[in-house]
Amino acid sequence: MFNSLGTVLDPKKSKAKYPEARVIVLDDNFNTFQHVANCLLTIIPSMSEQRAWDLTIKVDKTGSAEVWRGNLEQAELYHEQLFSKGLTMAPIEKT
């Protein structure tokens, strides 16, 4: 493979996977179900109202829930936005 400058690109490096990460919300004793569900609905792209409630219930019942997985840079953004709304967040988990 060649780029526009005529240098050879290593196919193994050009196919390298972008770092991925998981965004996980933790249970706490101060956020309401409504607040958690609303935050998920407004911050996480393509989140449906039903999925937001399902994840909120999972956080309450199991102590945590993965609310988004994907590109590390986007994960950092969603993590920060959820944290800034007062949600209790686990550290970002790189996959």
Secondary structure, 3 states (H helix, E strand, C coil): CECCCCCECCHHHHCCCCCEEEEEEECCCCCCHHHHHHHHHHHCCCCCHHHHHHHHHHHHHHCEEEEEEEEHHHHHHHHHHHHHCCCEECCCEEC
